[in-house]
Amino acid sequence: MFDVEGLWACKYLTGSLKLPDNATMAKDSKKWFDRNTSLKDGTEEITFQGDFVKELVEESDYGYDLDVDDIFHSWKADKYKDIMSYRDQSFASK
């Protein structure tokens, strides 16, 4: 996530990524804020963060697939299943 955020910021600072007008940014910000305040559990939080990262990937032309929601959902399920052993599970790197 931090990689793509850094790339997005770099592209903005170097002028290769243009921001929309203030009204469009306010509308988009409100959409994300409202969605964030309505999240009910960790599963929805994972999906929310994944959607945020996917949008940054799209806007910054990151070039790599960062859709790892399924990995984090599995991790979360393992954690609920057994808090003592969930870190023993392994996942392939994207």
C-alpha positions in Angstrom: 0.0 0.0 0.0 2.7 2.5 0.9 4.6 1.8 -2.3 1.6 2.8 -4.5 0.8 5.8 -2.2 4.4 7.0 -2.7 4.2 6.5 -6.4 0.9 8.4 -6.6 2.4 11.3 -4.6 5.5 11.3 -6.8 3.4 11.4 -10.0 1.4 14.3 -8.6 4.5 16.3 -7.5 6.2 15.8 -10.9 3.0 16.9 -12.7 2.2 13.6 -14.5 -0.9 13.2 -12.4 -3.5 16.0 -12.4 -6.0 16.5 -9.7 -9.7 17.0 -10.5 -11.5 20.2 -9.6 -12.4 20.9 -5.9 -16.0 19.9 -6.2 -15.1 16.5 -7.7 -12.5 15.9 -5.0 -14.9 16.9 -2.2 -17.5 14.5 -3.6 -15.0 11.7 -3.8 -13.7 12.4 -0.3 -17.2 12.3 1.1 -17.9 9.0 -0.6 -14.8 7.5 1.1 -15.6 9.1 4.4 -19.2 7.9 4.5 -18.2 4.4 3.5 -15.5 4.3 6.2 -17.9 5.4 8.9 -20.3 2.7 7.9 -17.9 -0.3 8.2 -19.2 -2.9 10.5 -16.2 -5.3 11.0 -12.7 -6.3 10.1 -13.9 -8.0 6.9 -15.4 -4.8 5.6 -12.3 -2.9 6.6 -10.1 -5.2 4.6 -12.3 -4.7 1.5 -12.4 -0.9 2.1 -8.6 -0.7 2.2 -8.3 -3.0 -0.8 -10.6 -0.8 -2.8 -8.6 2.2 -1.8 -5.3 0.6 -2.9 -6.9 -0.6 -6.2 -8.0 3.0 -7.0 -4.5 4.3 -6.3 -3.1 1.6 -8.6 -5.4 2.6 -11.3 -4.7 6.3 -11.0 -0.9 6.0 -10.7 -0.5 3.3 -13.4 1.4 1.2 -10.8 1.8 -1.8 -13.1 1.4 -4.5 -10.5 -1.6 -6.4 -9.3 -2.2 -5.4 -5.6 -5.5 -7.1 -5.2 -4.8 -9.1 -2.1 -8.2 -8.9 -0.4 -8.5 -12.7 -0.6 -5.2 -13.2 1.3 -6.2 -10.8 4.0 -9.7 -12.3 4.4 -8.0 -15.8 4.8 -5.6 -14.3 7.3 -8.5 -12.8 9.3 -10.4 -16.1 9.2 -7.3 -17.9 10.5 -7.1 -15.4 13.3 -10.7 -16.0 14.4 -10.2 -19.7 14.1 -7.2 -19.9 16.4 -5.5 -16.8 17.8 -2.5 -18.8 18.9 -1.6 -20.3 15.5 -2.9 -17.9 12.8 0.6 -16.5 12.3 1.8 -20.0 11.5 0.0 -19.9 8.2 1.8 -18.9 5.0 0.7 -17.1 1.9 2.3 -16.7 -1.5 3.5 -13.2 -2.2 1.7 -11.4 -4.9 
